[in-house]
Each structure stands twice: as structure tokens, then as C-alpha cells.
Amino acid sequence: MNFTFKAHGFSLIETLFMLLILAVLCSTVLSSFESLQNRAHLQAASEELLSDVLSARTEALRLERRVTVCSAALDTGAQAALPTACASSGSAAAWHQGWLVFEDANSNGVWDQGEVLLQQRSRIHPKVSATGNTTVSRYVSFGASGRSLSLNGAFQAGTITFCERGARAKDGWLLVVNAVGRSRLEKGQIAICP
């Protein structure tokens, strides 16, 4: 009786090559998934702020009073904590710290004791940066007529940029507030994100 065995299987080199291909595929999928998650965080944050800005304008029209959305003061506390103060002039202001929506009875752009708080939003995802240009760096305010107003009563227009923190030449979102108080989101490429 003569037995012959034929080996059916892979050599060590073939197995290592297949593991290398599998590792490359996994890393590609992981980076694509991370990029997809970051885009979702960007869009969700920009849509949240747009929603609150639109609600503030609606409330200003409904109440016939000034309503303000302010960026939260820089807080080193817990990430999930709701903000309790607005960034004041001269202090570091960033919309990604969160924001407050309130009736601004004294038209100073800061939530004070006794003013009605309409909404609080906690800090957004750490991968997302949200900063406004000079005119909307710390607040967006609407008068009784629904027009966006600066603290001195002049029209207020500006852009708040949402982008992936530290990214270069990537897509982001721009929340644009025009002089009559209408707000919209635009997709745009951000050269350098802080």
C-alpha cells in the first residue's frame, strides 16, 4: 500500500502577503469611516447653530424684543456641561464652546441675571472648530423687526465657519447671516482650519 499526501494550503509567504493586503484594506476603510464621521459632526453642528439662529429671529419677531445668540465663554469644565455665560468682549470666544439663546433686554449681547433664557447648547464635537468673523465672533442678535443688529443698533452681517480642527484645504460649512437677518448654510472649502 502506497500513500501519497498532497499538501493543500498556503505557504508562509502567501499568508503574510494576504495579511498585508487585509491590513491595507482595513486602514483604508478606517480612514474613510473617520472622514465620514468628521463630515457628519461638521454638518450636525452647523445645522444646530443655524436652527438656533433661525429660532432666535423667529422669537424676536414673535416677542417684538431683541433676541441674541451668543457664543459661550471659554470653559475648562466638563464637555457635556451646558454653558452658563456668554463670551464678553475682549475674551476668547469660539462658537464650538457652545452657545446660549436669550431675550437680550438691555441689548448688551451677554446673558444677564433676569433675562429669559430660551436655549442652551453644550460644546460641540472636539474635532469641529466653529469661529465667526469680526462682526459675529461672539454673538448674533435680532431686533423686534427680525433684522440682525449689532449692539449699537447698526445692521449685523457675518459668517461663522465650521471646519475640521487642524485640517487644510478641506470642505466645511459657512453659516452666513445677512444684513436683513436671513441666515443660510453654504458648503465651502476652508484653506486652514484653526
C-alpha positions in Angstrom: 0.0 0.0 0.0 1.4 3.3 -1.1 0.1 6.5 0.4 0.8 9.9 -1.1 -0.1 13.0 0.7 -0.5 16.2 -1.2 -0.3 19.4 0.8 -3.2 21.8 0.2 -2.7 25.1 1.8 -0.8 28.4 1.7 2.9 28.9 2.2 4.1 31.3 4.9 4.9 34.0 2.3 1.4 33.7 0.7 -0.2 34.0 4.1 1.9 37.1 5.1 1.1 38.7 1.7 -2.7 38.2 2.3 -2.4 39.6 5.8 -0.6 42.7 4.4 -3.4 43.2 1.8 -6.0 42.8 4.6 -4.2 45.4 6.8 -4.1 47.9 3.9 -7.8 47.4 3.2 -8.7 47.8 6.9 -6.7 51.0 7.3 -8.3 52.4 4.1 -11.8 51.6 5.4 -11.0 53.0 8.8 -9.7 56.4 7.5 -12.8 56.6 5.2 -15.1 55.9 8.1 -13.3 58.5 10.3 -13.6 61.1 7.5 -17.3 60.3 7.1 -17.8 60.7 10.9 -16.0 64.1 10.8 -18.2 65.3 8.0 -21.3 64.2 9.9 -20.1 66.1 13.0 -19.4 69.2 11.0 -22.8 69.2 9.3 -24.7 68.4 12.5 -23.0 71.3 14.4 -23.6 73.8 11.6 -27.3 72.8 11.3 -27.8 73.1 15.1 -26.5 76.6 15.2 -28.4 77.5 12.0 -31.6 76.2 13.7 -31.0 78.2 16.8 -30.2 81.4 14.8 -33.4 80.9 12.8 -35.4 80.3 16.0 -33.9 83.4 17.6 -35.0 85.5 14.7 -38.5 84.0 14.9 -38.7 84.6 18.6 -37.6 88.3 18.1 -40.4 88.8 15.6 -42.9 86.9 17.8 -42.0 88.7 21.1 -41.2 92.0 19.4 -38.0 92.2 21.5 -34.3 91.7 20.9 -33.2 88.1 21.0 -29.5 87.2 21.0 -27.5 84.0 20.3 -24.1 84.3 22.0 -21.0 82.1 21.9 -20.3 80.6 25.3 -17.4 81.8 27.5 -14.3 79.6 27.4 -14.9 77.0 30.0 -12.4 74.4 31.2 -15.2 72.3 32.8 -16.8 69.1 31.7 -17.5 68.7 28.0 -21.2 67.8 28.4 -21.9 70.7 30.7 -24.3 73.4 29.4 -22.9 76.9 29.1 -23.9 79.4 31.7 -22.2 82.6 30.4 -21.6 84.4 27.2 -18.2 85.3 26.0 -17.7 89.0 26.8 -15.9 91.5 24.6 -12.1 91.1 24.8 -12.4 87.5 26.0 -11.7 84.4 23.9 -14.8 83.5 22.0 -15.5 80.4 19.9 -18.8 79.0 18.9 -17.6 75.4 19.4 -17.7 76.1 23.1 -21.5 76.1 22.8 -24.0 78.9 22.8 -27.0 80.5 24.6 -30.2 82.0 23.1 -31.9 84.6 25.2 -34.0 87.7 25.3 -31.5 90.5 25.4 -33.5 93.1 27.4 -30.5 95.5 27.8 -29.0 94.9 24.3 -25.5 94.2 25.6 -25.0 90.8 23.8 -24.4 89.0 27.1 -26.9 86.9 29.1 -27.6 88.7 32.4 -29.5 87.8 35.5 -33.2 88.2 34.9 -33.1 87.8 31.1 -35.2 84.9 29.8 -33.0 82.0 28.6 -34.6 80.3 25.5 -31.9 77.7 24.6 -28.6 76.3 25.8 -26.3 74.2 23.6 -23.3 72.4 25.0 -19.9 72.2 23.5 -19.8 70.6 20.0 -17.6 67.7 19.0 -13.9 68.3 19.7 -12.9 67.6 16.1 -15.1 70.6 15.0 -13.9 74.2 15.0 -16.5 77.0 14.8 -15.4 80.6 14.6 -17.1 83.8 13.4 -15.6 86.7 11.6 -15.3 90.0 13.5 -19.0 91.0 13.3 -20.3 87.6 14.5 -17.3 86.4 16.6 -19.3 86.3 19.8 -23.0 87.0 19.1 -25.8 87.2 16.5 -28.6 89.5 17.6 -32.0 90.2 16.2 -34.2 93.2 16.8 -38.0 93.3 17.1 -38.3 93.6 13.3 -36.2 90.4 12.8 -33.2 92.3 11.4 -29.8 91.3 12.6 -28.3 94.1 14.7 -25.0 94.9 16.3 -25.0 96.2 19.9 -25.0 99.9 18.7 -28.1 99.2 16.5 -26.3 99.1 13.1 -27.0 96.1 10.8 -25.0 93.0 11.6 -23.8 90.6 8.9 -21.1 88.0 9.0 -20.0 84.4 8.6 -19.4 81.6 11.1 -17.1 78.9 9.7 -17.3 75.3 10.7 -14.4 73.1 9.8 -12.4 70.1 10.9 -9.9 71.2 13.5 -6.4 71.4 12.1 -7.4 70.5 8.5 -6.0 72.1 5.4 -8.0 72.6 2.2 -11.0 70.6 3.2 -14.7 71.2 2.9 -16.5 72.9 5.7 -19.7 74.8 6.3 -20.3 78.5 6.4 -23.3 79.9 8.3 -24.0 83.3 6.6 -26.1 85.9 8.4 -27.0 88.8 6.0 -27.9 92.4 6.8 -31.6 91.8 7.0 -31.3 88.9 9.4 -31.7 86.0 7.0 -29.4 83.1 7.6 -28.3 80.2 5.5 -25.7 77.4 5.3 -23.2 77.2 2.4 -20.7 74.5 1.7 -17.2 75.8 1.0 -13.5 74.8 1.0 -11.6 76.1 4.1 -7.9 76.8 3.4 -6.7 76.4 7.0 -8.9 75.5 10.0 -7.8 76.7 13.4 
